[in-house]
Amino acid sequence: MSEGINWREELLESANFNGKQERILREGPRSLVDSWILGALYSRWKKLSGYREPPVPNCQSSFQEFNKKVREVEE
């Protein structure tokens, strides 16, 4: 496991959780539903810690742009 922020431990120290949430944070998910709960807890940690995802670049293009590039290659 890479060294870095242990968000699970950090989250456990910062708030109170019910038994199931605490088990999932300590032991990991055992089912699909547990995975969903873990994902929600991770989102909660990011919000509490002020973590922001980097912006996603705009990769949109139009069919007209595509056709223009194809014509340039064909010439």
Order of alpha helices (4+ residues) and beta strands (2+ residues): alpha-alpha-alpha-alpha
